[in-house]
Amino acid sequence: MGKDLKAALLGLGSFVPAKKLTNADFEKMLDTSDEWITSRTGIKSRHIATLEETTSDLCVPAAKAALADAGIPASEIDLVIVCTLTPDYMMPSTACVLQNKLDLSGRGVPAFDLNAACSGFLYGLSTAKAHVESGQARNVLVCGVEILSRVLDYKDRSTSILFGDGAGAAVIGRQRADGSGHAIREVNLWADGTDFQHIIIRAGGTVHPTTEKTVQENMHCVQVAGREVFRFAVTKMVEMIQSMMERHKLDASAIGKIIPHQANYRILESACERLNLPMDLFVTNLAEYGNTSAASVPLALDEAYRGGQIPKGKPVLLAAFGAGLTWASAVIDW
């Protein structure tokens, strides 16, 4: 079972809330300025979910767009994976809620959440690839989604300015006989828990259960060790892209696009300089969305695809890094 099966990306979709929070809005809230934020991050705005919108709500339109792009009905999905650090509930999984919202619950389609923070979508992509190529599933729906605005301290100008909300989705299935779909050459995953505290939400788990004190001390909000994470991110971005280029014998002219995790424009600039690659090879949408964590890579990939930015016949490289610390890469034929 699974012999000679090759997994491919069959469809993409994305969704962001309508509400926006601009740098001008932050100027009214904090001791900061548009110039300060833009010069340090490249971010101009971010989309923010309303209190009525849930994580699974953001998944639904992204998933439906990916299904439409793949040309298959939801009834042909055999597995649902939601990659997120901001689920609807501690339990059940957001994937089970999404499965129900897509009318898949009656078929007993398996569904689970996966938390690798900003590397989440690539961890989900690897899991989907394994299920397809082992024969356990024909089609897998993978959603990278976050409502980070729910876990931010908006008095913390170093962190709150970075993040936004959004969702990206992909349908992964078997490479079709007619060659349609984008073959997934490889996905690579890594983690090192040594510095797990560099990106963390300290309360809400078993170490610091929710109490009045944890709420008052904003322990349920994202905390980031900025300098340490910057160094880690640049180092791993360079290592991953160099490794992919060497293994697949690619130079800049042979790459269609590089879709990096959208964390900070300065990280991408530093990586470009070290790699000696042109910045226009990298897809960036930080200015509009900020860092959307697990949604970051699929949202940027979907926008680049629908905007006609990815040339046919050249591979796309994906690279992400996040809490854990985790990092991941992928090569997809286009």
ROLUM-329046 format. One record per residue (C-alpha): residue in three letters; x, y, z. Coordinates in steps of 0.001 Angstrom, whole numbers, always signed. Layout:
N
<code:Ala	east:X	north:Y	up:Z>
...
This chain:
334
<code:Met	east:+0	north:+0	up:+0>
<code:Gly	east:+1359	north:+3408	up:-916>
<code:Lys	east:+4008	north:+2176	up:-3374>
<code:Asp	east:+4808	north:+4718	up:-6081>
<code:Leu	east:+2325	north:+7243	up:-4663>
<code:Lys	east:+3561	north:+10823	up:-4906>
<code:Ala	east:+1990	north:+13633	up:-2898>
<code:Ala	east:+1144	north:+16890	up:-4613>
<code:Leu	east:-289	north:+20259	up:-3718>
<code:Leu	east:-3661	north:+20267	up:-5467>
<code:Gly	east:-5278	north:+23472	up:-4241>
<code:Leu	east:-4692	north:+26618	up:-2203>
<code:Gly	east:-6871	north:+29134	up:-395>
<code:Ser	east:-6602	north:+31892	up:+2194>
<code:Phe	east:-8699	north:+34289	up:+4233>
<code:Val	east:-8094	north:+37302	up:+6452>
<code:Pro	east:-10558	north:+39253	up:+8614>
<code:Ala	east:-11809	north:+42549	up:+7224>
<code:Lys	east:-10831	north:+44627	up:+10253>
<code:Lys	east:-7354	north:+46213	up:+10105>
<code:Leu	east:-5020	north:+47641	up:+12716>
<code:Thr	east:-2570	north:+50083	up:+11167>
<code:Asn	east:+603	north:+51666	up:+12467>
<code:Ala	east:-1380	north:+54883	up:+12786>
<code:Asp	east:-3714	north:+53067	up:+15172>
<code:Phe	east:-729	north:+51997	up:+17275>
<code:Glu	east:+464	north:+55605	up:+17421>
<code:Lys	east:-2752	north:+56363	up:+19334>
<code:Met	east:-2263	north:+53423	up:+21707>
<code:Leu	east:+1474	north:+53329	up:+22430>
<code:Asp	east:+4603	north:+55457	up:+22528>
<code:Thr	east:+5559	north:+54511	up:+18980>
<code:Ser	east:+5339	north:+55738	up:+15397>
<code:Asp	east:+4761	north:+54440	up:+11898>
<code:Glu	east:+8405	north:+55199	up:+11086>
<code:Trp	east:+9667	north:+53268	up:+14139>
<code:Ile	east:+7543	north:+50191	up:+13375>
<code:Thr	east:+8192	north:+50186	up:+9623>
<code:Ser	east:+11947	north:+50681	up:+9910>
<code:Arg	east:+12319	north:+47805	up:+12373>
<code:Thr	east:+9814	north:+45305	up:+10970>
<code:Gly	east:+8548	north:+46293	up:+7523>
<code:Ile	east:+4978	north:+46030	up:+8846>
<code:Lys	east:+2394	north:+48726	up:+8019>
<code:Ser	east:-859	north:+46994	up:+9027>
<code:Arg	east:-2312	north:+43713	up:+10234>
<code:His	east:-5795	north:+42153	up:+9950>
<code:Ile	east:-7600	north:+41543	up:+13240>
<code:Ala	east:-10517	north:+39198	up:+13911>
<code:Thr	east:-13611	north:+40566	up:+15597>
<code:Leu	east:-14665	north:+39021	up:+18898>
<code:Glu	east:-17396	north:+37177	up:+16997>
<code:Glu	east:-14868	north:+35449	up:+14693>
<code:Thr	east:-13223	north:+32220	up:+15847>
<code:Thr	east:-10189	north:+30343	up:+14595>
<code:Ser	east:-12376	north:+27719	up:+12915>
<code:Asp	east:-14440	north:+30509	up:+11311>
<code:Leu	east:-11301	north:+31805	up:+9585>
<code:Cys	east:-10488	north:+28294	up:+8376>
<code:Val	east:-13812	north:+27754	up:+6587>
<code:Pro	east:-13464	north:+30237	up:+3671>
<code:Ala	east:-9770	north:+29383	up:+3259>
<code:Ala	east:-10592	north:+25673	up:+3139>
<code:Lys	east:-13464	north:+26160	up:+696>
<code:Ala	east:-11212	north:+28220	up:-1594>
<code:Ala	east:-8555	north:+25482	up:-1505>
<code:Leu	east:-11147	north:+22803	up:-2291>
<code:Ala	east:-12485	north:+24847	up:-5208>
<code:Asp	east:-8946	north:+25369	up:-6494>
<code:Ala	east:-8289	north:+21624	up:-6252>
<code:Gly	east:-11552	north:+20909	up:-8045>
<code:Ile	east:-12790	north:+18439	up:-5465>
<code:Pro	east:-15759	north:+18473	up:-3058>
<code:Ala	east:-15264	north:+18408	up:+705>
<code:Ser	east:-16664	north:+14874	up:+670>
<code:Glu	east:-13380	north:+13651	up:-864>
<code:Ile	east:-11266	north:+14833	up:+2083>
<code:Asp	east:-9950	north:+11929	up:+4197>
<code:Leu	east:-8097	north:+13859	up:+6908>
<code:Val	east:-8296	north:+17368	up:+8387>
<code:Ile	east:-5236	north:+18952	up:+10035>
<code:Val	east:-5404	north:+22386	up:+11658>
<code:Cys	east:-2042	north:+23957	up:+12481>
<code:Thr	east:-2467	north:+26622	up:+15148>
<code:Leu	east:-1349	north:+27906	up:+18544>
<code:Thr	east:-4654	north:+29768	up:+19026>
<code:Pro	east:-7357	north:+27066	up:+18909>
<code:Asp	east:-11063	north:+27583	up:+19430>
<code:Tyr	east:-10855	north:+25560	up:+22668>
<code:Met	east:-8261	north:+23709	up:+24744>
<code:Met	east:-10394	north:+20726	up:+23774>
<code:Pro	east:-11849	north:+19561	up:+21487>
<code:Ser	east:-9483	north:+20215	up:+18606>
<code:Thr	east:-10247	north:+23045	up:+16215>
<code:Ala	east:-9880	north:+20470	up:+13429>
<code:Cys	east:-12947	north:+18628	up:+14769>
<code:Val	east:-14907	north:+21889	up:+14848>
<code:Leu	east:-13811	north:+22645	up:+11277>
<code:Gln	east:-14657	north:+19119	up:+10185>
<code:Asn	east:-18200	north:+19695	up:+11444>
<code:Lys	east:-18453	north:+23109	up:+9752>
<code:Leu	east:-17454	north:+21505	up:+6445>
<code:Asp	east:-20165	north:+18818	up:+6901>
<code:Leu	east:-17615	north:+16004	up:+7169>
<code:Ser	east:-18543	north:+14811	up:+10649>
<code:Gly	east:-20998	north:+12155	up:+9476>
<code:Arg	east:-18247	north:+10292	up:+7607>
<code:Gly	east:-15966	north:+9938	up:+10603>
<code:Val	east:-13122	north:+11772	up:+8842>
<code:Pro	east:-10155	north:+11933	up:+11259>
<code:Ala	east:-9188	north:+15424	up:+12416>
<code:Phe	east:-6533	north:+16781	up:+14725>
<code:Asp	east:-4652	north:+19954	up:+15650>
<code:Leu	east:-908	north:+20421	up:+15356>
<code:Asn	east:+1072	north:+23083	up:+17211>
<code:Ala	east:+4520	north:+23979	up:+15882>
<code:Ala	east:+3771	north:+27720	up:+16059>
<code:Cys	east:+5101	north:+29579	up:+12998>
<code:Ser	east:+6503	north:+26343	up:+11527>
<code:Gly	east:+3065	north:+24758	up:+11886>
<code:Phe	east:+1931	north:+24718	up:+8275>
<code:Leu	east:+5102	north:+22957	up:+7112>
<code:Tyr	east:+4755	north:+20423	up:+9921>
<code:Gly	east:+1194	north:+19860	up:+8688>
<code:Leu	east:+2389	north:+19611	up:+5089>
<code:Ser	east:+4874	north:+16896	up:+6081>
<code:Thr	east:+2163	north:+14982	up:+7932>
<code:Ala	east:-203	north:+15230	up:+4963>
<code:Lys	east:+2518	north:+14093	up:+2559>
<code:Ala	east:+3220	north:+11033	up:+4717>
<code:His	east:-465	north:+10087	up:+4863>
<code:Val	east:-902	north:+10387	up:+1099>
<code:Glu	east:+2283	north:+8544	up:+154>
<code:Ser	east:+1636	north:+5729	up:+2647>
<code:Gly	east:-1831	north:+5235	up:+1183>
<code:Gln	east:-3628	north:+6165	up:+4397>
<code:Ala	east:-5410	north:+9102	up:+2730>
<code:Arg	east:-6254	north:+10225	up:-774>
<code:Asn	east:-6786	north:+13897	up:+18>
<code:Val	east:-5769	north:+15841	up:+3117>
<code:Leu	east:-6912	north:+19333	up:+4080>
<code:Val	east:-4218	north:+21317	up:+5912>
<code:Cys	east:-5073	north:+24704	up:+7455>
<code:Gly	east:-2563	north:+27090	up:+9006>
<code:Val	east:-4543	north:+29603	up:+11033>
<code:Glu	east:-4160	north:+32038	up:+13909>
<code:Ile	east:-6067	north:+34634	up:+15875>
<code:Leu	east:-3006	north:+36015	up:+17625>
<code:Ser	east:-4790	north:+39227	up:+18560>
<code:Arg	east:-6418	north:+37215	up:+21385>
<code:Val	east:-3036	north:+36472	up:+23001>
<code:Leu	east:-1264	north:+39822	up:+22741>
<code:Asp	east:-542	north:+42432	up:+25378>
<code:Tyr	east:-1328	north:+45659	up:+23514>
<code:Lys	east:+705	north:+47620	up:+26063>
<code:Asp	east:+3842	north:+45771	up:+24940>
<code:Arg	east:+5063	north:+47682	up:+21898>
<code:Ser	east:+7908	north:+45274	up:+21144>
<code:Thr	east:+5544	north:+42329	up:+20568>
<code:Ser	east:+2005	north:+43567	up:+19883>
<code:Ile	east:+3021	north:+45432	up:+16714>
<code:Leu	east:+4291	north:+42240	up:+15083>
<code:Phe	east:+1275	north:+39981	up:+14837>
<code:Gly	east:-1958	north:+39682	up:+12871>
<code:Asp	east:-4739	north:+37177	up:+12203>
<code:Gly	east:-5438	north:+35044	up:+9149>
<code:Ala	east:-5767	north:+31595	up:+7602>
<code:Gly	east:-4234	north:+29671	up:+4730>
<code:Ala	east:-5285	north:+26253	up:+3482>
<code:Ala	east:-4018	north:+23583	up:+1133>
<code:Val	east:-5376	north:+20344	up:-288>
<code:Ile	east:-2690	north:+17658	up:-511>
<code:Gly	east:-3440	north:+14584	up:-2589>
<code:Arg	east:-1992	north:+12088	up:-5005>
<code:Gln	east:-163	north:+13381	up:-8049>
<code:Arg	east:-2690	north:+13167	up:-10870>
<code:Ala	east:-2184	north:+11070	up:-13985>
<code:Asp	east:-2375	north:+14158	up:-16197>
<code:Gly	east:+471	north:+15746	up:-14246>
<code:Ser	east:-1710	north:+18469	up:-12704>
<code:Gly	east:-913	north:+19469	up:-9176>
<code:His	east:+2427	north:+20523	up:-7770>
<code:Ala	east:+4592	north:+17611	up:-6654>
<code:Ile	east:+6014	north:+17946	up:-3147>
<code:Arg	east:+9661	north:+16926	up:-3523>
<code:Glu	east:+10486	north:+17024	up:+162>
<code:Val	east:+9594	north:+18512	up:+3526>
<code:Asn	east:+12167	north:+18738	up:+6306>
<code:Leu	east:+11392	north:+19306	up:+9993>
<code:Trp	east:+13577	north:+20220	up:+12961>
<code:Ala	east:+13196	north:+21245	up:+16601>
<code:Asp	east:+15456	north:+22168	up:+19509>
<code:Gly	east:+13789	north:+22640	up:+22875>
<code:Thr	east:+16874	north:+24093	up:+24538>
<code:Asp	east:+15587	north:+27647	up:+24146>
<code:Phe	east:+11863	north:+26919	up:+24376>
<code:Gln	east:+11319	north:+30006	up:+26532>
<code:His	east:+12415	north:+32418	up:+23783>
<code:Ile	east:+8881	north:+32450	up:+22287>
<code:Ile	east:+6263	north:+31477	up:+24813>
<code:Ile	east:+2794	north:+31894	up:+26312>
<code:Arg	east:+3553	north:+31053	up:+29931>
<code:Ala	east:+103	north:+30447	up:+31410>
<code:Gly	east:-2892	north:+28308	up:+30542>
<code:Gly	east:-1110	north:+24954	up:+30623>
<code:Thr	east:-108	north:+22669	up:+33496>
<code:Val	east:+2967	north:+24691	up:+34507>
<code:His	east:+921	north:+27820	up:+35207>
<code:Pro	east:-2803	north:+26963	up:+35248>
<code:Thr	east:-5133	north:+29899	up:+34786>
<code:Thr	east:-5576	north:+31968	up:+37919>
<code:Glu	east:-6483	north:+35540	up:+38695>
<code:Lys	east:-2768	north:+36235	up:+39117>
<code:Thr	east:-1764	north:+34796	up:+35701>
<code:Val	east:-4408	north:+36961	up:+34050>
<code:Gln	east:-3367	north:+40113	up:+35920>
<code:Glu	east:+298	north:+39547	up:+35020>
<code:Asn	east:-499	north:+39026	up:+31311>
<code:Met	east:+1002	north:+35541	up:+31413>
<code:His	east:-1508	north:+34421	up:+28779>
<code:Cys	east:+103	north:+36727	up:+26214>
<code:Val	east:+2892	north:+36008	up:+23742>
<code:Gln	east:+6362	north:+36857	up:+24999>
<code:Val	east:+9317	north:+37029	up:+22584>
<code:Ala	east:+13039	north:+37354	up:+23288>
<code:Gly	east:+13579	north:+39594	up:+20281>
<code:Arg	east:+17367	north:+39601	up:+19823>
<code:Glu	east:+17774	north:+35885	up:+20422>
<code:Val	east:+14944	north:+35010	up:+18066>
<code:Phe	east:+16313	north:+37348	up:+15374>
<code:Arg	east:+19703	north:+35601	up:+15434>
<code:Phe	east:+18091	north:+32155	up:+15423>
<code:Ala	east:+15772	north:+33075	up:+12564>
<code:Val	east:+18476	north:+34473	up:+10291>
<code:Thr	east:+20797	north:+31529	up:+10960>
<code:Lys	east:+18168	north:+28880	up:+10265>
<code:Met	east:+16748	north:+30689	up:+7227>
<code:Val	east:+20195	north:+30798	up:+5648>
<code:Glu	east:+20974	north:+27175	up:+6557>
<code:Met	east:+17680	north:+25855	up:+5163>
<code:Ile	east:+17800	north:+27726	up:+1872>
<code:Gln	east:+21474	north:+26886	up:+1302>
<code:Ser	east:+20779	north:+23226	up:+2005>
<code:Met	east:+17803	north:+23065	up:-371>
<code:Met	east:+19748	north:+24790	up:-3131>
<code:Glu	east:+22719	north:+22449	up:-2726>
<code:Arg	east:+20706	north:+19212	up:-2537>
<code:His	east:+18578	north:+20080	up:-5559>
<code:Lys	east:+21405	north:+21761	up:-7484>
<code:Leu	east:+19586	north:+25099	up:-7725>
<code:Asp	east:+20972	north:+28568	up:-8306>
<code:Ala	east:+18970	north:+31789	up:-8117>
<code:Ser	east:+17920	north:+31559	up:-11772>
<code:Ala	east:+16489	north:+28062	up:-11271>
<code:Ile	east:+14199	north:+28980	up:-8340>
<code:Gly	east:+10655	north:+30141	up:-9009>
<code:Lys	east:+10118	north:+31855	up:-5653>
<code:Ile	east:+11116	north:+31524	up:-2029>
<code:Ile	east:+8159	north:+31729	up:+368>
<code:Pro	east:+9552	north:+32454	up:+3844>
<code:His	east:+7743	north:+32769	up:+7123>
<code:Gln	east:+6709	north:+36417	up:+7379>
<code:Ala	east:+8164	north:+37444	up:+10730>
<code:Asn	east:+10254	north:+40544	up:+10131>
<code:Tyr	east:+11491	north:+42169	up:+6927>
<code:Arg	east:+14905	north:+42743	up:+8516>
<code:Ile	east:+15307	north:+38971	up:+9009>
<code:Leu	east:+14682	north:+38443	up:+5306>
<code:Glu	east:+17082	north:+41225	up:+4338>
<code:Ser	east:+19830	north:+39743	up:+6498>
<code:Ala	east:+19240	north:+36269	up:+5057>
<code:Cys	east:+19345	north:+37636	up:+1517>
<code:Glu	east:+22659	north:+39348	up:+2141>
<code:Arg	east:+24245	north:+36203	up:+3556>
<code:Leu	east:+22856	north:+34045	up:+736>
<code:Asn	east:+23748	north:+36603	up:-1937>
<code:Leu	east:+20261	north:+36246	up:-3411>
<code:Pro	east:+18077	north:+39026	up:-4873>
<code:Met	east:+15337	north:+40231	up:-2535>
<code:Asp	east:+12731	north:+40020	up:-5308>
<code:Leu	east:+13137	north:+36224	up:-5255>
<code:Phe	east:+11441	north:+36275	up:-1843>
<code:Val	east:+7670	north:+36682	up:-1555>
<code:Thr	east:+6781	north:+39174	up:+1183>
<code:Asn	east:+3401	north:+40403	up:+2413>
<code:Leu	east:+4490	north:+41619	up:+5849>
<code:Ala	east:+3485	north:+45192	up:+5120>
<code:Glu	east:-175	north:+44179	up:+4842>
<code:Tyr	east:-534	north:+41287	up:+7316>
<code:Gly	east:+2343	north:+41261	up:+9804>
<code:Asn	east:+3294	north:+37921	up:+11328>
<code:Thr	east:+364	north:+35486	up:+11157>
<code:Ser	east:+2360	north:+32543	up:+12551>
<code:Ala	east:+1051	north:+29219	up:+11156>
<code:Ala	east:-990	north:+31101	up:+8526>
<code:Ser	east:+2045	north:+33012	up:+7289>
<code:Val	east:+3495	north:+30616	up:+4678>
<code:Pro	east:+219	north:+29366	up:+3141>
<code:Leu	east:-1199	north:+32915	up:+3020>
<code:Ala	east:+1895	north:+34218	up:+1202>
<code:Leu	east:+1994	north:+31177	up:-1085>
<code:Asp	east:-1675	north:+31548	up:-2017>
<code:Glu	east:-1312	north:+35264	up:-2722>
<code:Ala	east:+1773	north:+34706	up:-4876>
<code:Tyr	east:+27	north:+31903	up:-6767>
<code:Arg	east:-3180	north:+33829	up:-7407>
<code:Gly	east:-1205	north:+36967	up:-8260>
<code:Gly	east:+732	north:+35148	up:-10963>
<code:Gln	east:+4070	north:+35726	up:-9216>
<code:Ile	east:+5269	north:+32107	up:-9443>
<code:Pro	east:+6727	north:+31062	up:-12823>
<code:Lys	east:+5845	north:+27619	up:-14112>
<code:Gly	east:+8534	north:+25002	up:-14423>
<code:Lys	east:+10623	north:+26175	up:-11477>
<code:Pro	east:+10497	north:+24865	up:-7885>
<code:Val	east:+9189	north:+26906	up:-4976>
<code:Leu	east:+11130	north:+26843	up:-1710>
<code:Leu	east:+9305	north:+27219	up:+1613>
<code:Ala	east:+11062	north:+28030	up:+4889>
<code:Ala	east:+9715	north:+28744	up:+8371>
<code:Phe	east:+10862	north:+29022	up:+11977>
<code:Gly	east:+9015	north:+29470	up:+15228>
<code:Ala	east:+8415	north:+28670	up:+18873>
<code:Gly	east:+9760	north:+25424	up:+20176>
<code:Leu	east:+12177	north:+26306	up:+18814>
<code:Thr	east:+11140	north:+24761	up:+15506>
<code:Trp	east:+12114	north:+25231	up:+11894>
<code:Ala	east:+11092	north:+23589	up:+8623>
<code:Ser	east:+11602	north:+23704	up:+4863>
<code:Ala	east:+10032	north:+22300	up:+1710>
<code:Val	east:+10592	north:+22103	up:-2040>
<code:Ile	east:+7538	north:+22036	up:-4313>
<code:Asp	east:+7608	north:+21690	up:-8096>
<code:Trp	east:+5535	north:+24303	up:-9858>
